[in-house]
Amino acid sequence: MATGIIIHITVGNEKRTEFFSEERIRIGSDETCDLQIETNLVDAPSVWLELENTDGVFRVVNFTPALSFLINDKPVRRFIAVADGDVIHSDSNELSFSFFALAGRGSLIKTNREPRHVAQFIEEAALDAAASPQRDEAKAFLREFVRELSREISWTTKLITLVLALGFITGVLYLGYAVNDELRRSRETAQQQAELIQRLGGQLGNATDQLGSLEQTNKELIRAQSLAQNVRVEYGNGICLILGVYDLVDRSNNRVLRYGNAQAQANPYEPQPTEDGSQTPSTAVGLTTDGNGSPVEYDFIGTGFHVGGGFVVTNKHVVQPWTEDDMVKTMMRDNNGRARIKRLVIYFPGYPQPYPIKVSQLGGREDLAVATFDAALVPEGLPVLPLETDTKVATVGQTVVTMGYPSGPDRLLAMVDDAEAKSINQRFGNSRQNLINFLAQSKKIVPLTTQGAITDLDTRRIVHDAKTAEGGSGAPLFGQTGKVIGINFGVFTENTAANMAVPVSYAIDLLQKAGWKTPEEMEREKQDQATTAQANTNSAAALKSN
């Protein structure tokens, strides 16, 4: 059955009725309109009125306010429904649209649309018949015809018809029951299949979880196997070799303490013979602040690592080695002396020049120290080692990697050809400072990378078996996440499974006391500074324009 709307149009003395089956009807003077009206009575835009069929009801979706349209003598508004018999008109322009009548075609009215689905004479006949009073007479005739026909039919025919009707109804009921029963069985089968699919889905989910766990395990194994290579490539250049020199001075006048003679310099605490044949410690000879004897002076090496902003983390005993040397402590005690740093520098791999550092913070119970060097001197591209903030990451059996400078320049020389190492030793063997400076100039300072596993741990210690040696103190200990989880401080050569590291959380606390900021905080600070600078620039430009 065709659906649509019949519109009766009145423009001045012209009238026209049209039938439309389109979902959207545009009325106006434009050639693109479905109902095109050519008239000089209307002074308005080309599209006057738009109707849209929504669920069988036509609604006004757009109209020209300048035409002051009224629907049933009330102002038209958007999305108002147009019912059968409604009239939309504009008194000021002698324009009217109704939805129930049909009139002859006017010479000035034409439609620009597809051919009608219903012939014109059928539409007119249907409308005339609907409006004719003969409709009631036709109904009465039909009732009388059915009544007379019923009288003429025999009871046999009626009975047969009743039986056929009952049979038909019974067949329909039977078919309905059969269909319903089949639908019920289909629903039960579908439910069983759905339950089976659900069980299979659960099994598939478990298999997927197992595969995911297996994949994660494989990734962890691969990451553990490649951990040493990855951290070496990414962070190796951020591991620095620490070189320092300290001497002893008198506490009272800060004058340099010197050896009294060459024998005391060779071994100041070897017992010395006296005139009566007995022996007395060399403190009888003692250290002095007078004369031209050699000053009491020691150099030391260690490892540290850069954590950003010119901050370096290492051990307290690396930057204050005299605290771990019993002989030096005895010399200071017996001669009222104290240690004084004369030189403290660091060397990074690939950078020939040393960077002077200053000790900023020292740990209390923990063997940690924070040193700094001028942030303006930080080389471009110098790696910043990431610090692990999750204290639960470290577990027994976990793979760890450490990088440092165990055995100092001896290990570095072992990495070059024998002939070259022999030549270097001949030139600089008497001065470790000159030797290390030459190795830096030759770009031969490279940290040693070793891998092991955590063998034990508690809240203050991480015990591992990654091989290291003296000189490796202060080296970072990387966990499987690729972040630093500890700082080496104890090396046990007789038991390689008992190397000690301080958990990195203590170093983070010490760094924060020294004013260190995380890379994220530094990035936010840079962004804030850039925003402030831009705001100041904009303010200055605004003031200048005013």
VEXDREN-2710 file (C-alpha; in Angstrom, 1 decimal):
% VEXDREN-2710
k/r/px/py/pz
1/MET/0.0/0.0/0.0
2/ALA/1.4/3.4/-1.0
3/THR/1.9/6.0/1.7
4/GLY/2.1/9.7/1.2
5/ILE/0.1/12.9/1.7
6/ILE/-2.3/14.9/-0.5
7/ILE/-1.7/18.7/-0.4
8/HIS/-4.2/21.2/-1.6
9/ILE/-2.5/24.5/-2.5
10/THR/-4.1/27.9/-2.9
11/VAL/-2.1/30.8/-4.2
12/GLY/-4.4/33.9/-4.7
13/ASN/-7.1/32.6/-7.1
14/GLU/-5.1/29.6/-8.2
15/LYS/-5.7/26.2/-6.6
16/ARG/-4.1/22.8/-7.1
17/THR/-4.1/19.4/-5.4
18/GLU/-1.0/17.1/-5.5
19/PHE/-0.2/13.7/-4.0
20/PHE/3.3/13.1/-2.6
21/SER/4.9/9.8/-1.5
22/GLU/8.4/11.1/-0.8
23/GLU/9.8/11.0/2.7
24/ARG/10.8/14.7/2.6
25/ILE/8.9/17.4/0.7
26/ARG/10.2/20.8/-0.1
27/ILE/7.8/23.6/-1.1
28/GLY/8.9/26.9/-2.6
29/SER/9.7/28.7/-5.8
30/ASP/13.1/27.0/-6.4
31/GLU/13.5/24.5/-9.2
32/THR/14.9/21.9/-6.8
33/CYS/11.6/22.0/-4.7
34/ASP/9.3/19.0/-4.9
35/LEU/6.3/21.4/-5.1
36/GLN/7.4/24.4/-7.2
37/ILE/5.2/27.5/-7.2
38/GLU/5.8/30.3/-9.6
39/THR/4.1/33.5/-8.3
40/ASN/4.8/37.1/-7.7
41/LEU/2.6/37.2/-4.6
42/VAL/5.3/35.9/-2.4
43/ASP/8.5/37.9/-1.7
44/ALA/10.6/35.3/0.2
45/PRO/13.5/32.9/-0.2
46/SER/13.2/30.1/-2.7
47/VAL/12.3/27.4/-0.1
48/TRP/9.2/28.2/2.0
49/LEU/8.3/25.0/3.8
50/GLU/9.8/21.6/4.4
51/LEU/7.9/18.5/5.6
52/GLU/9.4/15.2/6.7
53/ASN/7.8/11.8/7.2
54/THR/8.7/10.4/10.6
55/ASP/7.1/7.0/11.4
56/GLY/4.1/7.7/9.2
57/VAL/3.5/11.3/10.5
58/PHE/4.6/14.3/8.5
59/ARG/6.2/17.1/10.5
60/VAL/7.3/20.6/9.7
61/VAL/11.1/20.5/9.9
62/ASN/11.8/23.9/8.4
63/PHE/9.9/27.0/7.3
64/THR/10.5/30.6/6.3
65/PRO/9.6/32.9/9.2
66/ALA/9.2/35.9/6.8
67/LEU/5.9/34.3/5.5
68/SER/4.3/34.2/9.0
69/PHE/2.8/30.8/8.5
70/LEU/-0.1/29.7/10.7
71/ILE/-1.3/26.1/11.2
72/ASN/-5.0/26.0/12.1
73/ASP/-4.7/29.8/13.0
74/LYS/-1.7/29.1/15.4
75/PRO/1.9/30.0/14.7
76/VAL/3.9/27.2/13.0
77/ARG/6.8/25.8/14.9
78/ARG/9.5/23.3/14.0
79/PHE/8.7/19.6/14.3
80/ILE/4.9/20.2/14.7
81/ALA/2.9/17.2/13.3
82/VAL/0.6/17.8/10.3
83/ALA/-2.7/15.9/10.8
84/ASP/-5.4/15.1/8.3
85/GLY/-7.4/18.3/7.7
86/ASP/-4.8/20.7/9.0
87/VAL/-4.3/24.0/7.1
88/ILE/-1.1/25.9/6.9
89/HIS/-1.6/29.4/5.5
90/SER/-0.1/32.9/5.2
91/ASP/-2.7/35.7/5.2
92/SER/-0.2/38.3/4.2
93/ASN/0.7/36.5/0.9
94/GLU/-2.6/34.8/0.1
95/LEU/-0.9/31.4/0.4
96/SER/-2.6/28.3/1.8
97/PHE/-1.8/24.6/2.1
98/SER/-4.4/22.0/3.2
99/PHE/-4.2/18.2/3.5
100/PHE/-7.6/16.9/2.5
101/ALA/-8.9/18.6/-0.7
102/LEU/-8.0/18.5/-4.4
103/ALA/-8.5/21.1/-7.0
104/GLY/-7.7/21.7/-10.6
105/ARG/-4.2/22.4/-11.8
106/GLY/-3.3/26.1/-12.1
107/SER/-1.2/27.3/-14.9
108/LEU/1.3/28.8/-12.5
109/ILE/1.7/25.8/-10.3
110/LYS/3.9/22.8/-11.3
111/THR/5.7/19.9/-9.6
112/ASN/9.3/18.9/-10.0
113/ARG/9.3/15.3/-8.9
114/GLU/9.2/11.6/-10.0
115/PRO/6.0/10.3/-11.7
116/ARG/3.1/9.6/-9.4
117/HIS/2.6/6.2/-7.9
118/VAL/-1.2/6.6/-8.2
119/ALA/-2.9/7.8/-11.4
120/GLN/-4.6/11.3/-11.2
121/PHE/-8.1/10.1/-12.0
122/ILE/-7.9/7.3/-9.3
123/GLU/-7.0/10.0/-6.7
124/GLU/-9.9/12.2/-7.8
125/ALA/-12.4/9.2/-7.8
126/ALA/-11.2/8.1/-4.4
127/LEU/-11.6/11.6/-2.9
128/ASP/-15.0/12.1/-4.5
129/ALA/-16.2/8.7/-3.2
130/ALA/-14.9/9.4/0.3
131/ALA/-16.7/12.8/0.4
132/SER/-20.0/11.4/-1.1
133/PRO/-23.1/10.7/1.1
134/GLN/-23.8/7.6/-1.0
135/ARG/-21.1/5.8/1.1
136/ASP/-23.8/4.8/3.8
137/GLU/-26.2/3.5/1.1
138/ALA/-23.5/1.2/-0.2
139/LYS/-22.9/-0.2/3.2
140/ALA/-26.6/-0.8/3.7
141/PHE/-26.8/-2.6/0.3
142/LEU/-23.9/-4.8/1.2
143/ARG/-25.5/-5.8/4.5
144/GLU/-28.8/-6.8/2.8
145/PHE/-26.9/-8.7/0.1
146/VAL/-25.1/-10.8/2.7
147/ARG/-28.3/-11.4/4.6
148/GLU/-30.2/-12.6/1.5
149/LEU/-27.3/-14.8/0.5
150/SER/-27.3/-16.4/3.9
151/ARG/-31.0/-17.3/3.6
152/GLU/-30.5/-18.9/0.2
153/ILE/-27.6/-21.2/1.3
154/SER/-28.8/-24.7/2.5
155/TRP/-28.0/-26.2/5.9
156/THR/-25.9/-28.8/4.3
157/THR/-23.8/-26.3/2.7
158/LYS/-23.6/-24.4/6.0
159/LEU/-22.7/-27.6/7.9
160/ILE/-20.0/-28.4/5.3
161/THR/-18.7/-24.9/5.6
162/LEU/-18.7/-25.2/9.4
163/VAL/-16.8/-28.5/9.2
164/LEU/-14.4/-27.1/6.8
165/ALA/-13.9/-24.0/9.0
166/LEU/-13.5/-26.2/12.1
167/GLY/-11.0/-28.4/10.2
168/PHE/-9.2/-25.3/9.0
169/ILE/-9.1/-23.9/12.6
170/THR/-8.0/-27.3/13.9
171/GLY/-5.3/-27.5/11.3
172/VAL/-4.1/-24.0/12.1
173/LEU/-4.0/-24.9/15.8
174/TYR/-2.2/-28.1/15.1
175/LEU/0.3/-26.4/12.9
176/GLY/0.7/-23.7/15.6
177/TYR/1.3/-26.3/18.3
178/ALA/3.8/-28.2/16.1
179/VAL/5.6/-25.0/15.2
180/ASN/5.6/-23.9/18.9
181/ASP/6.9/-27.4/19.9
182/GLU/9.6/-27.2/17.3
183/LEU/10.5/-23.7/18.4
184/ARG/10.7/-25.0/22.0
185/ARG/13.0/-27.8/21.0
186/SER/15.1/-25.4/19.0
187/ARG/15.4/-23.1/22.0
188/GLU/16.5/-26.0/24.2
189/THR/19.1/-27.0/21.5
190/ALA/20.3/-23.5/21.2
191/GLN/20.6/-23.2/25.0
192/GLN/22.6/-26.4/25.1
193/GLN/24.8/-25.1/22.3
194/ALA/25.2/-21.8/24.1
195/GLU/26.3/-23.6/27.3
196/LEU/28.7/-25.7/25.3
197/ILE/30.1/-22.6/23.6
198/GLN/30.4/-21.0/27.0
199/ARG/32.4/-24.0/28.4
200/LEU/34.6/-24.0/25.3
201/GLY/35.0/-20.2/25.7
202/GLY/36.1/-20.7/29.3
203/GLN/38.6/-23.4/28.3
204/LEU/39.8/-21.2/25.5
205/GLY/40.2/-18.3/28.0
206/ASN/42.2/-20.6/30.3
207/ALA/44.4/-21.7/27.4
208/THR/44.9/-18.1/26.4
209/ASP/45.9/-17.2/29.9
210/GLN/48.3/-20.0/30.0
211/LEU/49.8/-18.9/26.7
212/GLY/50.0/-15.4/28.0
213/SER/51.8/-16.6/31.1
214/LEU/54.1/-18.6/28.9
215/GLU/54.7/-15.7/26.6
216/GLN/55.4/-13.4/29.6
217/THR/57.8/-16.0/31.0
218/ASN/59.6/-16.2/27.6
219/LYS/59.8/-12.4/27.5
220/GLU/61.3/-12.4/31.0
221/LEU/63.8/-15.0/30.1
222/ILE/64.8/-13.1/26.9
223/ARG/64.9/-9.9/28.9
224/ALA/67.1/-11.6/31.6
225/GLN/69.4/-13.0/28.9
226/SER/69.8/-9.7/27.2
227/LEU/69.7/-7.5/30.3
228/ALA/73.5/-7.0/30.6
229/GLN/73.8/-6.1/26.9
230/ASN/70.8/-3.7/27.1
231/VAL/71.9/-1.8/30.2
232/ARG/75.5/-1.7/28.9
233/VAL/74.5/-0.1/25.6
234/GLU/71.9/2.3/27.1
235/TYR/73.5/3.4/30.4
236/GLY/77.2/2.3/30.2
237/ASN/78.4/5.9/29.4
238/GLY/76.7/7.2/32.6
239/ILE/79.0/5.0/34.8
240/CYS/81.9/7.1/36.0
241/LEU/85.4/6.2/37.4
242/ILE/86.1/8.3/40.5
243/LEU/89.8/9.3/41.1
244/GLY/90.8/11.2/44.2
245/VAL/93.9/12.2/46.2
246/TYR/94.0/13.1/49.9
247/ASP/96.7/14.0/52.4
248/LEU/97.0/14.4/56.2
249/VAL/97.2/17.7/57.9
250/ASP/97.7/18.7/61.5
251/ARG/94.3/19.5/63.2
252/SER/95.7/22.4/65.1
253/ASN/97.4/24.4/62.4
254/ASN/96.3/22.6/59.1
255/ARG/99.9/22.1/58.1
256/VAL/100.8/19.1/56.0
257/LEU/102.0/16.0/57.9
258/ARG/105.2/14.6/56.5
259/TYR/107.3/11.4/56.9
260/GLY/110.3/11.9/59.2
261/ASN/112.5/9.6/57.0
262/ALA/112.4/7.3/54.0
263/GLN/112.1/4.2/56.2
264/ALA/109.0/5.6/58.0
265/GLN/107.6/6.4/54.6
266/ALA/108.1/2.9/53.3
267/ASN/106.2/1.4/56.3
268/PRO/105.4/3.9/59.0
269/TYR/104.1/1.4/61.5
270/GLU/106.7/-1.3/61.2
271/PRO/108.4/-1.6/64.6
272/GLN/111.8/0.2/64.8
273/PRO/114.9/-1.1/66.8
274/THR/116.1/1.1/69.8
275/GLU/119.6/1.4/71.4
276/ASP/118.8/-1.2/74.1
277/GLY/117.8/-3.7/71.5
278/SER/114.1/-3.5/72.1
279/GLN/111.6/-2.4/69.4
280/THR/109.2/0.4/69.4
281/PRO/106.6/1.5/66.9
282/SER/107.6/4.1/64.3
283/THR/105.4/6.6/66.1
284/ALA/108.5/7.3/68.1
285/VAL/109.9/8.6/64.9
286/GLY/106.5/10.1/64.2
287/LEU/105.1/12.4/61.4
288/THR/106.1/16.0/61.4
289/THR/104.9/19.2/59.9
290/ASP/108.5/20.4/59.5
291/GLY/111.3/19.6/57.1
292/ASN/111.3/18.5/53.5
293/GLY/110.1/14.9/54.0
294/SER/107.5/13.5/51.7
295/PRO/103.9/14.4/52.6
296/VAL/101.6/11.7/53.7
297/GLU/99.5/11.4/50.6
298/TYR/97.3/8.7/49.1
299/ASP/95.3/8.3/45.9
300/PHE/92.1/6.3/45.6
301/ILE/89.6/5.1/42.9
302/GLY/86.0/3.9/42.9
303/THR/82.8/3.9/40.9
304/GLY/79.8/6.2/40.7
305/PHE/76.9/6.8/38.3
306/HIS/75.1/9.9/37.0
307/VAL/71.4/10.3/38.0
308/GLY/70.7/13.6/36.3
309/GLY/71.4/17.3/36.9
310/GLY/75.0/16.8/37.7
311/PHE/74.3/14.5/40.7
312/VAL/76.5/11.4/41.1
313/VAL/75.8/8.5/43.5
314/THR/78.6/6.4/45.1
315/ASN/79.7/5.0/48.5
316/LYS/80.8/7.1/51.5
317/HIS/84.0/5.0/51.8
318/VAL/84.8/5.8/48.2
319/VAL/85.0/9.6/48.7
320/GLN/86.3/9.2/52.3
321/PRO/88.6/6.2/52.0
322/TRP/90.6/6.9/55.1
323/THR/87.5/5.8/57.2
324/GLU/88.2/2.2/56.0
325/ASP/92.0/2.3/56.3
326/ASP/93.1/1.2/59.8
327/MET/96.7/2.3/59.3
328/VAL/95.7/5.8/58.2
329/LYS/93.2/6.1/61.1
330/THR/96.1/5.1/63.5
331/MET/98.4/7.7/61.9
332/MET/95.8/10.4/62.3
333/ARG/95.1/9.4/65.9
334/ASP/98.8/9.3/66.9
335/ASN/99.7/12.6/65.2
336/ASN/96.6/14.7/65.8
337/GLY/95.9/14.6/62.1
338/ARG/92.9/14.7/59.8
339/ALA/92.4/13.8/56.1
340/ARG/92.0/16.5/53.5
341/ILE/90.8/16.0/49.9
342/LYS/93.3/17.5/47.5
343/ARG/91.7/16.3/44.2
344/LEU/88.4/14.6/43.5
345/VAL/87.4/14.1/39.8
346/ILE/85.3/11.7/37.7
347/TYR/85.8/10.3/34.2
348/PHE/83.0/9.2/31.9
349/PRO/83.5/6.7/29.1
350/GLY/84.0/8.4/25.8
351/TYR/84.8/11.8/27.4
352/PRO/88.6/12.6/27.8
353/GLN/88.4/15.4/30.3
354/PRO/87.9/14.9/34.0
355/TYR/85.0/16.6/35.8
356/PRO/85.7/18.0/39.4
357/ILE/83.1/16.9/41.9
358/LYS/82.2/18.0/45.4
359/VAL/80.7/15.8/48.1
360/SER/77.2/17.1/48.8
361/GLN/75.6/14.5/51.2
362/LEU/76.9/11.5/53.2
363/GLY/74.8/8.6/54.4
364/GLY/74.4/7.9/58.1
365/ARG/74.2/4.1/58.7
366/GLU/74.2/3.4/55.0
367/ASP/77.5/3.5/53.0
368/LEU/76.3/6.1/50.6
369/ALA/77.4/9.5/49.3
370/VAL/76.0/12.1/46.8
371/ALA/78.5/14.2/44.9
372/THR/77.8/16.9/42.4
373/PHE/79.6/18.6/39.5
374/ASP/78.6/21.7/37.6
375/ALA/75.4/21.1/35.7
376/ALA/76.5/23.4/33.0
377/LEU/79.4/21.0/32.3
378/VAL/77.2/17.9/31.9
379/PRO/78.0/16.5/28.4
380/GLU/75.1/16.5/25.9
381/GLY/73.7/13.1/25.7
382/LEU/75.2/11.8/29.0
383/PRO/72.9/9.0/30.1
384/VAL/70.8/9.4/33.2
385/LEU/70.4/6.1/35.1
386/PRO/66.8/5.4/36.1
387/LEU/66.2/4.6/39.8
388/GLU/63.6/1.9/40.7
389/THR/61.0/3.3/43.1
390/ASP/59.1/0.0/43.6
391/THR/60.7/-1.7/46.7
392/LYS/59.0/-5.0/45.9
393/VAL/60.8/-5.5/42.5
394/ALA/63.9/-7.1/44.0
395/THR/63.4/-10.8/44.8
396/VAL/65.7/-13.7/45.6
397/GLY/66.8/-15.4/42.4
398/GLN/66.2/-12.4/40.2
399/THR/68.8/-11.6/37.6
400/VAL/70.9/-8.5/38.3
401/VAL/73.7/-6.7/36.4
402/THR/76.4/-4.5/37.8
403/MET/78.7/-2.1/36.0
404/GLY/81.8/-0.5/37.5
405/TYR/85.6/-0.3/37.5
406/PRO/86.8/-3.2/39.7
407/SER/90.7/-3.4/40.0
408/GLY/90.9/0.1/38.6
409/PRO/93.5/0.8/35.9
410/ASP/94.8/-2.8/36.1
411/ARG/91.6/-4.1/34.6
412/LEU/91.5/-1.4/32.0
413/LEU/95.0/-2.2/30.9
414/ALA/94.1/-5.9/30.7
415/MET/91.7/-5.0/27.9
416/VAL/94.5/-3.7/25.6
417/ASP/97.3/-5.6/23.8
418/ASP/100.2/-6.8/26.0
419/ALA/102.7/-4.7/24.1
420/GLU/100.6/-1.5/24.4
421/ALA/99.9/-2.3/28.1
422/LYS/103.6/-2.7/28.8
423/SER/104.4/0.6/27.0
424/ILE/101.8/2.4/29.0
425/ASN/103.0/0.9/32.3
426/GLN/106.6/2.0/31.5
427/ARG/105.4/5.6/30.9
428/PHE/102.9/6.0/33.7
429/GLY/103.4/3.1/36.1
430/ASN/104.6/5.4/39.0
431/SER/101.5/7.6/38.8
432/ARG/98.0/6.2/38.8
433/GLN/96.6/9.8/38.2
434/ASN/98.7/10.2/35.0
435/LEU/97.9/6.6/33.9
436/ILE/94.1/7.1/34.3
437/ASN/94.3/10.5/32.6
438/PHE/96.1/8.9/29.6
439/LEU/93.5/6.1/29.5
440/ALA/90.7/8.7/29.4
441/GLN/92.5/10.6/26.6
442/SER/92.8/7.3/24.7
443/LYS/89.0/6.6/25.4
444/LYS/90.0/3.3/27.1
445/ILE/87.9/3.9/30.2
446/VAL/85.1/1.4/29.9
447/PRO/83.1/-0.1/32.8
448/LEU/83.1/-3.9/33.4
449/THR/79.7/-5.5/33.1
450/THR/78.9/-8.6/35.0
451/GLN/75.6/-10.5/35.5
452/GLY/74.5/-12.6/38.4
453/ALA/71.4/-13.2/40.7
454/ILE/70.2/-12.1/44.0
455/THR/71.1/-14.7/46.7
456/ASP/69.6/-13.0/49.7
457/LEU/68.1/-9.7/50.8
458/ASP/66.5/-7.7/53.6
459/THR/65.3/-4.1/54.0
460/ARG/68.9/-2.8/54.2
461/ARG/70.9/-5.2/52.1
462/ILE/70.8/-6.9/48.7
463/VAL/73.2/-9.9/48.5
464/HIS/74.2/-11.0/45.0
465/ASP/76.8/-13.0/43.1
466/ALA/77.6/-10.7/40.2
467/LYS/81.4/-10.7/40.1
468/THR/83.2/-7.5/41.1
469/ALA/86.3/-6.5/43.0
470/GLU/87.9/-3.6/44.8
471/GLY/87.3/-0.5/42.8
472/GLY/83.8/-1.6/42.0
473/SER/82.4/0.0/45.1
474/GLY/79.7/2.6/44.3
475/ALA/78.7/0.7/41.1
476/PRO/75.0/0.5/40.2
477/LEU/73.1/-2.8/40.5
478/PHE/70.4/-3.1/37.9
479/GLY/67.3/-5.3/38.3
480/GLN/65.3/-7.1/35.6
481/THR/63.3/-3.9/34.9
482/GLY/66.5/-2.2/33.6
483/LYS/66.5/0.2/36.6
484/VAL/69.0/0.6/39.4
485/ILE/67.8/-1.3/42.5
486/GLY/71.0/-1.0/44.6
487/ILE/74.5/0.5/45.0
488/ASN/77.4/-1.9/45.6
489/PHE/79.4/-1.3/48.8
490/GLY/80.9/-4.6/49.9
491/VAL/83.1/-6.9/47.9
492/PHE/84.0/-10.4/49.3
493/THR/86.7/-12.0/47.2
494/GLU/86.5/-15.3/49.1
495/ASN/82.7/-15.7/48.6
496/THR/81.4/-14.4/45.3
497/ALA/77.8/-15.1/46.3
498/ALA/78.0/-12.5/49.1
499/ASN/78.6/-9.2/47.4
500/MET/76.6/-6.5/49.1
501/ALA/74.5/-3.6/47.8
502/VAL/72.5/-0.8/49.5
503/PRO/68.8/-0.6/48.3
504/VAL/68.4/2.3/46.0
505/SER/65.6/3.8/48.2
506/TYR/68.2/5.0/50.7
507/ALA/70.0/6.8/47.9
508/ILE/66.8/8.4/46.7
509/ASP/66.3/9.9/50.2
510/LEU/69.8/11.2/50.2
511/LEU/69.5/12.7/46.7
512/GLN/66.3/14.5/47.7
513/LYS/68.1/16.0/50.7
514/ALA/70.8/17.3/48.3
515/GLY/68.2/19.0/46.1
516/TRP/68.0/16.4/43.3
517/LYS/64.9/16.3/41.1
518/THR/63.7/13.3/39.1
519/PRO/63.8/13.6/35.3
520/GLU/60.0/14.0/35.3
521/GLU/60.2/16.9/37.8
522/MET/62.9/18.5/35.7
523/GLU/60.8/18.2/32.6
524/ARG/57.8/19.7/34.3
525/GLU/60.0/22.5/35.6
526/LYS/61.2/23.2/32.1
527/GLN/57.7/23.3/30.8
528/ASP/56.6/25.7/33.6
529/GLN/59.6/28.0/32.8
530/ALA/58.8/28.0/29.1
531/THR/55.1/28.8/29.9
532/THR/56.2/31.7/32.2
533/ALA/58.6/33.0/29.6
534/GLN/55.9/32.9/26.9
535/ALA/53.5/34.7/29.2
536/ASN/56.1/37.4/30.0
537/THR/56.8/37.8/26.3
538/ASN/53.0/38.2/25.5
539/SER/52.7/40.7/28.4
540/ALA/55.6/42.7/27.1
541/ALA/54.2/42.7/23.6
542/ALA/50.8/43.8/24.9
543/LEU/52.3/46.7/26.9
544/LYS/54.3/47.8/23.8
545/SER/51.3/47.8/21.6
546/ASN/49.4/49.9/24.2
END
